[in-house]
Amino acid sequence: MAQANRLAKLVKATAKFPQVIRTTLWSKAFGRIVPMVGTAKLKYLEVSSAKVVVKIDNHKAMQNHIGQVHACAMALIAETATGFVTGMNVPDHSIVLIKSFKVDFKRPTQGAMTAVATLTAEQQHLMQHTEKGETLVAVEVTDESGEAPIQCEMLWAWVSKDQLKKAR
C-alpha cells in the first residue's frame, strides 16, 4: 500500500481524540490550508481515506436573500468534501485540482447543510498508485430535513507538483 500523505497522518494522529476536539482541530487545520474554508466556518464531522463529511450551519454570512444557505456555500461544501477525500489519497508529491463540477438545485433548503463524499476502494487505489488521473467523486448533500436539495457531480484530477510546474 502507498505511504500515507501528510493529511492522512494528521487525521490518524487525532483519531483517539473525542469527536468534538477532532472536529475543531480538523476545521482549524483545514481552514488554514484553504482560507476560504475557514472563512465559511465549515465543520469536518468525519474524515477518512474513504469518506469525508462536512457541515455548514445556516449562519448569516453564508445566507442568500431569503435566509437559506447560499447556492455558492452549498457548492463549497460539496467541493470541499470531495476535494479533501481526494486529497487524503494522493501522494504528497501530487496536487489535487477540481476539473469540473455541476450542481443542480432541486428545492429550497432547510437549515444547515451536510456533504458526504465517498471513494471506492478502486478509486483510492488509482489515486495512490498513479502519477496522474481523474475521477468523479460521489457526494450527497442534505439539509436538516435529511433530503437532498441539490445534486452534484464533482470531477477531480491529480498530477505531480513537478508536472504542474512544467506546465506553467
C-alpha positions as a Python dict, from the first residue, in 0.01 Angstrom:
ca = {
    (1, 'M'): (0, 0, 0),
    (2, 'A'): (116, 356, -69),
    (3, 'Q'): (265, 558, 213),
    (4, 'A'): (10, 782, 387),
    (5, 'N'): (28, 1150, 297),
    (6, 'R'): (55, 1435, 549),
    (7, 'L'): (-319, 1498, 551),
    (8, 'A'): (-391, 1132, 627),
    (9, 'K'): (-125, 1134, 900),
    (10, 'L'): (-290, 1436, 1067),
    (11, 'V'): (-626, 1260, 1066),
    (12, 'K'): (-472, 941, 1207),
    (13, 'A'): (-288, 1135, 1480),
    (14, 'T'): (-618, 1279, 1606),
    (15, 'A'): (-819, 956, 1580),
    (16, 'K'): (-832, 891, 1955),
    (17, 'F'): (-941, 1244, 2047),
    (18, 'P'): (-1306, 1300, 2140),
    (19, 'Q'): (-1523, 1386, 1836),
    (20, 'V'): (-1577, 1750, 1936),
    (21, 'I'): (-1200, 1807, 1967),
    (22, 'R'): (-1128, 1627, 1637),
    (23, 'T'): (-1390, 1836, 1458),
    (24, 'T'): (-1245, 2160, 1596),
    (25, 'L'): (-884, 2063, 1515),
    (26, 'W'): (-967, 1949, 1161),
    (27, 'S'): (-1176, 2260, 1093),
    (28, 'K'): (-897, 2493, 1208),
    (29, 'A'): (-619, 2299, 1032),
    (30, 'F'): (-806, 2261, 705),
    (31, 'G'): (-919, 2623, 724),
    (32, 'R'): (-553, 2724, 726),
    (33, 'I'): (-478, 2509, 422),
    (34, 'V'): (-772, 2657, 227),
    (35, 'P'): (-851, 3003, 371),
    (36, 'M'): (-1200, 3027, 215),
    (37, 'V'): (-1299, 2710, 400),
    (38, 'G'): (-1201, 2876, 729),
    (39, 'T'): (-1392, 3192, 644),
    (40, 'A'): (-1709, 2991, 577),
    (41, 'K'): (-1675, 2819, 917),
    (42, 'L'): (-1708, 2469, 775),
    (43, 'K'): (-1709, 2182, 1024),
    (44, 'Y'): (-1545, 1849, 947),
    (45, 'L'): (-1757, 1582, 1113),
    (46, 'E'): (-1578, 1276, 973),
    (47, 'V'): (-1254, 1236, 782),
    (48, 'S'): (-1105, 913, 648),
    (49, 'S'): (-941, 799, 328),
    (50, 'A'): (-1278, 668, 205),
    (51, 'K'): (-1521, 929, 340),
    (52, 'V'): (-1532, 1297, 437),
    (53, 'V'): (-1835, 1463, 597),
    (54, 'V'): (-1851, 1844, 600),
    (55, 'K'): (-2122, 2065, 753),
    (56, 'I'): (-2209, 2430, 715),
    (57, 'D'): (-2450, 2598, 951),
    (58, 'N'): (-2711, 2835, 815),
    (59, 'H'): (-2536, 3142, 957),
    (60, 'K'): (-2586, 3500, 838),
    (61, 'A'): (-2256, 3528, 647),
    (62, 'M'): (-2348, 3226, 431),
    (63, 'Q'): (-2714, 3309, 365),
    (64, 'N'): (-2888, 3420, 49),
    (65, 'H'): (-3156, 3687, 25),
    (66, 'I'): (-3426, 3456, 168),
    (67, 'G'): (-3233, 3331, 470),
    (68, 'Q'): (-3125, 2995, 330),
    (69, 'V'): (-2772, 2866, 277),
    (70, 'H'): (-2642, 3047, -31),
    (71, 'A'): (-2602, 2847, -352),
    (72, 'C'): (-2226, 2911, -355),
    (73, 'A'): (-2198, 2785, 4),
    (74, 'M'): (-2380, 2466, -94),
    (75, 'A'): (-2135, 2415, -381),
    (76, 'L'): (-1849, 2495, -142),
    (77, 'I'): (-1930, 2211, 97),
    (78, 'A'): (-1966, 1962, -189),
    (79, 'E'): (-1637, 2077, -344),
    (80, 'T'): (-1462, 2077, -6),
    (81, 'A'): (-1576, 1729, 97),
    (82, 'T'): (-1485, 1576, -240),
    (83, 'G'): (-1155, 1764, -253),
    (84, 'F'): (-1047, 1652, 91),
    (85, 'V'): (-1136, 1288, 38),
    (86, 'T'): (-935, 1303, -285),
    (87, 'G'): (-651, 1481, -105),
    (88, 'M'): (-642, 1205, 157),
    (89, 'N'): (-541, 958, -112),
    (90, 'V'): (-287, 1123, -341),
    (91, 'P'): (84, 1112, -252),
    (92, 'D'): (242, 1427, -103),
    (93, 'H'): (428, 1493, -429),
    (94, 'S'): (94, 1533, -608),
    (95, 'I'): (-168, 1803, -604),
    (96, 'V'): (-545, 1773, -649),
    (97, 'L'): (-738, 2006, -875),
    (98, 'I'): (-1110, 2032, -943),
    (99, 'K'): (-1158, 1977, -1314),
    (100, 'S'): (-1531, 2040, -1331),
    (101, 'F'): (-1837, 2042, -1116),
    (102, 'K'): (-2207, 2053, -1178),
    (103, 'V'): (-2472, 2148, -925),
    (104, 'D'): (-2844, 2106, -986),
    (105, 'F'): (-3073, 2284, -742),
    (106, 'K'): (-3382, 2073, -673),
    (107, 'R'): (-3570, 2257, -398),
    (108, 'P'): (-3538, 2522, -124),
    (109, 'T'): (-3319, 2425, 172),
    (110, 'Q'): (-3398, 2385, 539),
    (111, 'G'): (-3132, 2485, 792),
    (112, 'A'): (-2775, 2357, 797),
    (113, 'M'): (-2627, 2155, 510),
    (114, 'T'): (-2409, 1843, 521),
    (115, 'A'): (-2199, 1697, 239),
    (116, 'V'): (-2085, 1334, 243),
    (117, 'A'): (-1814, 1249, -11),
    (118, 'T'): (-1705, 890, -66),
    (119, 'L'): (-1450, 700, -271),
    (120, 'T'): (-1450, 337, -375),
    (121, 'A'): (-1154, 113, -298),
    (122, 'E'): (-1076, 116, -671),
    (123, 'Q'): (-1066, 498, -680),
    (124, 'Q'): (-840, 506, -375),
    (125, 'H'): (-600, 256, -531),
    (126, 'L'): (-590, 455, -855),
    (127, 'M'): (-507, 779, -670),
    (128, 'Q'): (-244, 618, -452),
    (129, 'H'): (-64, 439, -736),
    (130, 'T'): (-81, 662, -1044),
    (131, 'E'): (106, 985, -1111),
    (132, 'K'): (-181, 1150, -1294),
    (133, 'G'): (-551, 1084, -1335),
    (134, 'E'): (-906, 1195, -1277),
    (135, 'T'): (-1222, 1053, -1124),
    (136, 'L'): (-1579, 1150, -1044),
    (137, 'V'): (-1614, 1169, -667),
    (138, 'A'): (-1954, 1079, -525),
    (139, 'V'): (-2112, 1335, -294),
    (140, 'E'): (-2453, 1365, -132),
    (141, 'V'): (-2561, 1700, 10),
    (142, 'T'): (-2854, 1706, 251),
    (143, 'D'): (-3018, 1965, 471),
    (144, 'E'): (-3178, 1936, 816),
    (145, 'S'): (-3480, 1759, 665),
    (146, 'G'): (-3247, 1475, 565),
    (147, 'E'): (-3332, 1525, 199),
    (148, 'A'): (-3106, 1640, -84),
    (149, 'P'): (-3194, 1989, -210),
    (150, 'I'): (-2909, 1971, -462),
    (151, 'Q'): (-2743, 1707, -678),
    (152, 'C'): (-2373, 1740, -756),
    (153, 'E'): (-2115, 1591, -986),
    (154, 'M'): (-1750, 1661, -898),
    (155, 'L'): (-1464, 1564, -1128),
    (156, 'W'): (-1125, 1574, -956),
    (157, 'A'): (-782, 1536, -1114),
    (158, 'W'): (-441, 1481, -962),
    (159, 'V'): (-98, 1542, -1103),
    (160, 'S'): (255, 1555, -966),
    (161, 'K'): (362, 1900, -850),
    (162, 'D'): (662, 1875, -1086),
    (163, 'Q'): (433, 1823, -1387),
    (164, 'L'): (222, 2120, -1282),
    (165, 'K'): (532, 2345, -1259),
    (166, 'K'): (644, 2236, -1608),
    (167, 'A'): (301, 2321, -1750),
    (168, 'R'): (323, 2685, -1635),
}
